[in-house]
C-alpha cells in the first residue's frame, strides 16, 4: 500500500513558512501528484511557531484510475516523514511532542537560535542547551540535516525558507525533483533569483556535495577576575564615563586580596548592577549606529533599500520618577505605591527611530546621561549596592563560601518596571530573613538556606516558591488596577 509523504513545518513569523508550503504545493501539482496543505497560526511574542502540514501522495494522479487518495488535515505523533524547523528550539519542541521518530522521520532544522519568551523571562540564564537539542536530533531522527541555515540565507541574500526548501529537496526524501522545486520558486516571481541561490546552497549541503558551514564558537563567559575587570570597566565607561569606572574599581578594592571566587562573583554582579537599565540607557542603545547596521544585516537590506525601524515604548510614572531629583522622585513613587498607580499612566508610544523626528526624540533622552547621578533611580540603586557590598564583606570575614552565596543574591536585581520590583522584593526578603537575621548560627546551614531561597526566587519570580522556602509570603508592590 502506498502511503502519502507527510511533512510538518514549524516556522517563525517573517521566515516565509507559508511561501515554502506554497512552493511545495506548486511543485507537487506540477509533477501531477495529489497534495494537500493546512496551517495553524502560532502565538505572538515567540511562544510558538506557525505550523504548516502537508501530505503529498507519491503517485501521479493519472495512474490512479480516477481515484483520489484520502489525505489528512493534521499531523499525528510518530507519523511524520519530514519534520522541518526554522530554528533549533522549534526542532526540540517537535521532538518532545513526538513528531520525530527514528523509524520514519527526516529532521531538517536550522541550528541558529532566536530566544523564546520563556527563556527571556527567567530571572537567571534561562536559555536552553543547544548542544542537547542537536544531540537529540541525531539520536531521535532517522536522518538529521542540521546546520545554521539563517547564516546561509543571509549569505545568499534571501530568507531562510529558501534554504530549508533546498535542504528538503537535497535530503532525497521528497517525491519531487530539483527541477520541479526550482520551477515552483521561479513561478512565484518576486525575489526568485535570491531564493534560488539559497535553495541551491541548502540542496548541496543536504545532498553532501558541499560542507555545512561551521558552527561559530559559543560565546565564552568571563569567569576569572583578570577577565572580568577589564570588561567591567569598559562597560561602565560606556555607561556613565571614566569616573563611574573608577567608582567600580574603588568598590572592588576590599575584595581583591580575599577569596578569588568571591571577588570574581562580586566583580561580575557589581558591573552588571552598576550598568542598570533605565530610560537613558535604553534610549542610548536604540539610537546607536551599530544597532541600525545590525538591523540592516538581519533583514538583508541592500544599500539602496530603506529600512523603517519603529520602537514600541510604554513609559509611565515609574520611568518618569526615575529621572526626577531624588527627593521629588521618592515622594512621587511613594504616592504611586500607596495608590496603586505605578502602572496606571503608562502611555503607549510607537516611535519611528529610523526617521529624523523619532531619532531626535529618543536620542534626546540618551543625552540625559550627565543628569543620571542626580536622579532618584541612581540614588536608590547605589544605596542598595552599598548595602549588598557591606553584607558580602561582613560574610567574607566569617566564611568565604558564605560570602559567595550572599554575592550571588545580586542575580535577583535586574530589568526595570515590574520585573525589577519583583526581583528587588525577593532580594530584600532573602537579605532580611537569611543574611541579616539568620535563624541559625551554623555557617553551613546559613549557606544552604541562602542558596535554596535564591534558587527558588530565580525559578519563580512571582515569589511563591521563595515564600515557601522562607516560611512566609514575599510581598512586592504590585500595582492595583483602578476603576
N, C-alpha and C positions, 0 to 999 in steps of 0.2 A: 504493500500500500504506500502510495506517495503522500508524504505529509508536507504542509506548507513550511517555508522558511520563516521563522518568527524573529522579528527584530524589535528590540526595545531601545529607545534613545532617550537619554537624560541630558538636557542642555539648559544652561542658564540663559537669562534674558540677554538679548543682544548678540547671541552667538549663532543665530541662523539655524536653530534646530528645525523650525518649520520649513525653511527653504531646503534643508537637507532631506526632509521627508518628501517634499515635492520632487526633488531630483530622483529619489528612489522610485517614486510612483511613475514618473515620466519614463525612466529607463525601463522599468518593468513593462509598462504599457507598450512602449515602442518595440520591445522584444516579443510582445504577444503573450506575456504571462499574466494571469489573473492576479490582482493585488488589491489590498485594502489598507487604509490608514486611518487612525484616530489619534486624538491628542487630549491630554489633561493638563490644564494650566497649573503652573506651580504657584507657591505662595510668595508674596513680596518679601522684601528685606532678607533675602538669601536664606530662607528656611527650607527650601526645596526647589528642585528643578522643574521645568515643564517637560513632561514626558510625551513621547510620540511612539505609538505602537503600530507596526506594520506586519502584514503577512503577505508573502509572495509565494504563489504556487509554482513550483519549478517545472511546469509542463505547459507547453504552448496551448492556448485556448483552442486553436484549430484542430488539435489532436484529441480533444475531449469528447468529440461526437455530440456537441450541443449541450453537454452537461456543464454545470458550474460548481466549482468547489465551495464548500461552506467554510468561510473564514471567520475567525473570532475577532471580537472588538477589544478584548482586554487580555493582557498577559497573565500567565499563572506561574508561580514559582516552580522551577525545575523544567520548564517547557520553553525556554528562550534559547534560540540558536545563536543570536548575535546580540550582545549587550554593549551599547555604546555610551560612554560617559565623557562629557566635555571637560571634566575636572575630577581630580583624584578622589575627593571625599564622596562625590556622586557615585563613583565606582564602588567605594566602600559601602554606601547605602544599598546599592544593588546587591552586593554580596550578602549583607546582613539580611536583606529581605528575601533571599533565596533565588534570585534571578540569575545567578551564575552557578553552573554545575559542572563538575569535571567530566561528566559523561557526554555533555552536549554543547556547552556554551563557549563561543569565541568572545573574549573580552577585548574590546577596543577602547582604550582610555588614555586621556592626557594626564601626565603626571604633575602638571603645574597646580598651584593652589590659589583659590580665592576663598578667603576665610569666611566661614559661615557665622551667622549672628550668634549661634550658641557658643562658638569659640570666642568671639569678641566679648561676650557678656561676662565671661568668667573673671573673677577678681584676681586670680593667678594666671599663669600661662595655660590657656585652655585649648591650645592648638592640638589637633590630632596628630598622631605619629605617622608621618607619610611613609616611612620605611615599612611599617607594619602593613599598610594597605597594599603597597606594591608586592610585598612578600605573599600576602593572602591572595592576590590576584594570580600569581604564578602557581599557587597551590590549588585554588578552587576552580580555576577555569580549565577547560580542555586545551585551549590555546589562548595566550595573552599577548596582545600587541600594545605595549605601554611605553610612551616616551613623551617628551614635552612638545605637544602639538601646538600650543599657543606660540611658543618661540618660533616654530617653523612657519606658522601662519604670518607672524609679523615679518619674518624674513622674506616671505613671498608677497607681502603687501595685500593680504586678504584676511578673511575671517576664519576662525578655527573650524567651522563646519566643512570647508573645502578639504582640509587636511584629514578630518575624520572620515569623510566620504571616500577619500583616496585610500586611507588605511583599511576601510571595509572592503573595498574592491581588491586591494592588493593582498588581503589575507586569504583570498581564494574560497571564501565560504558563501559569497553572494552568487546567485544563479544569473549573474549579469556580466557581460563583457566590459572591458575597459572602454572600448569604443562607445558602447551604449551609454555608459555613465558620463563620459565626456560630452557626448551629444546632448544629454539632458542639461548639462551645465551651459552649454552654448545656446540652447534654446531659451534658457531663462534670460539671456541677454545681458543685463546690467552687471558690470564687473566680471564678466566671464573670463577675460584674459588672466586676471589675477587669481581667480578661483581655480582655473586650470593649472596654474603654477603650484598652488597649494595642494591640489588633488594629486598632481604628479609626484610631489615630494612625499606625501603620505603613502601613496601607492608603492613607490620604490622602496621605502623603508619597510613596509609591511611585507612586501614580496621578497625582501632580503637582498635586493640589488644595490642598496645604499645603506650605510650605517646610520643608526639613530643618533641624533645629537646627544652629546654627553650631558649628564645632569650637572648643573652648577653645584659647587660645594655648598653645603648648608652653612648659613652664617655662624661664625664662631663666637660664642658668648665669652666676653672677657670675664675671667674668674680670679686672676691674681691681682694683687694690689698694684703691681707695676703696669699691668694692662689697663686697669680701671681708672687710675688717677689722671693720666693724660686725656683719656676720652671724656672724663667727667669735667675737667677744666675747660676743654674745648667746647663742650656742650653749654656750660654756664657762661662762658664768654659770649657765645652766640645768643644766649637767652637774655642776659642783662648787662654784659660788659665785663671789663677786666676786674673791677673792684669786687664784683659778685663772685668771680672765680677765686679771688683772694680770700673772701669770707669762707668759702668752701675749704680752702687749704688750712685756714686757722681752726676751723671746726674739726678738721681731721687730725691735727697735731696730737691731741691727747691719746689717740688710738694707734698711732703709727709704731710706738715702741711696745705695744702689747701683743696679744694673740693675733696672728696673721689672718685667721679665719674670721674673727670678729671684725678686724679692720677692713677686710675686703667687703664684708656684708654692709658695714656702715658706709663705706665709700660708695658702693653701688646704689644703695637705697637713698642716701642723702642727696646724691646727684640727681636722681630721678625726682625726688620730692622738691628740691630747690627749683627745678625746672617745671613746676606745676602748670597745669593747663588753665589758662584764663582767656578772656576775650582778646587781650593784646597778643598773646601767643598764637591763638587760632587765626587771628587776622594776619599776623606776620607770615605764617606758613601758607595761608591760602593765596597770598599775593606775591609769592616768590617766583621769579622767572623759571627756576628749576621745576616748579610744580607744573606750570603751563607746558614746558618742554616735555615733561613726563607724560602728561595727558595726551599730547600730540603723538608721542610714540605709541602709547597704548591703543589709540584709535586708528593708528596707521595713517595719519593725515599727511597728505603731500604738502610741499612747500606753498603751493598756490591755493590750498584749500583752507577756508576759515573753520575754526572750531569755536563753538559757543559753550562757555562754561557758566553754569548757573549754580550758585551755592544757596543752600537752604539753611536759614538761621532762625532761631526762636528765642531771642533774649527776653529776660523778664526781670523781676525785682532783684533776684539774687545776683544776676550778672551786672545789673546797673549798680547795685550797692557795693559790689566788689571793687569798683573803681572810685568810690567816694572816699573822702578823708576818713581815717579810722573811726573817730568818734561818731560822725554822722552816719557812716555806713553801719556801724554796730547798732545804732538806735533804729535804723530802718529795718535791719534784719530781725531784731528782737520784736518789733511791731508785727512784721510779716509772720514770724513763727507763732506769736500769740493768736493771731487772727487767721491762720491757715492760708496766707496769701503768697507764700514763696513762689508758687507757680501759677498764681491767679491772673497775672497780667502779661503772660508771655505773648509776644507778637510774632506771628509767622512772617518771615521775610524771604522773598526769592530775589536774590541779587545776582545780576549778570556781571560777574567779576572779570569776564573777558572784554567787557566794554569800558569805555573811559569813565563814565559816571560811577558804575558799580565798583570798578577797581579803586577809584579815588576814595569812595565812601569807606570801603573795607580797609584800605591802606591807611586811612587817617586814624583808625583805631590802633594799628601797629605802631604809629608814630607816638603813641602814648607811653612807650616803653620807659622814658625818663621819669614818668609820673608813678610808675608801679611801686617803688619803695614807700610812697606816701599813702598808698591805698589801704582800704580795710582788709581785703583778702591777703595782701602781703603780710600785714602785721599778724593776722590770725595764723597764717601758715608758719611764720618764723617762730612764734611763741610755742606752737605745738612741736616744731622741730627741736627747739632747745630743750623742751621737757623730755622728749624722747632720747636725745643725746645724753642728758644727765642720767636718765634711768639706765641706759646701756653702760655708761661709765661706772655707775654705782654697782651694777650687777657684775661687771668685769672684776671689780675688787674682791668679789666673793667667789666667782666661778666663771671661767671663760665660756663654757658651754651654755650656762645660763644667760650670759651676755649675748651670745649668738641668737638664742631664742627670742630675747627681747628686741634685738636689732631687726630680726626677720618680721616682726609685727608691723614694720613700716610698709610692708607689701599691701597692707589693707588700705592705705591712703593713696587714692588715685582718682583720676577723672574730674568731673565737675557736675554741678547740679545734684540730682537725686543720688547718682552713683557715689559722688563724693560724700554726701551726707550719710549714707548708709555705711560706707567704709570708715568714716571718722567715728561714727557711733559705735561700731564694732571694735575699733581700735581702743577707744576710751573705755569701753566696757571691760576689755581684757586688761588694760593697764590698771584700772581701778580695782578689779577683783583679784587679779593674779600677780601683778607686778608690784604695785604699791601696798596692797593689803592681802598678801598671800595667806591662805588658810593653813599653811604648813611651813615649818622652818627647814624642812628637809629639801635641800637644793635639788636633788634628783627628781623628787615629786613635783616641785615647782616647775622645773624644766618641762616635765611631761605634761603638766596641766596647761602651760602656756602653748606648747606645740599642738596639743589636742584642740584647744579652743581656737587657735589661729587657723588650723586646717579646716575646722568646722565653718569658720567665718568665710574662708576663701571658697569653700564648696557651696555655701548657701548664703549669698549676700543679704538675703532678707532678714537674717538673724535668728531664724527658728532653731537651726542646728546649734548655733552658738549659745542660744538661750538654754538649750538642753545641757550643753557642756558646762555652763556656768551655774545651772540650777536656778536661774531667774531670767525673766524676759529681757531682751535688749530693746530699748526704746530709742527711736530716731525720729526727728521732726518731720513726719510725713505731712505734706500739705493737705488741708481739709478743703474739699470742694465746696465752694459757696453756692448758694441758691438751691 
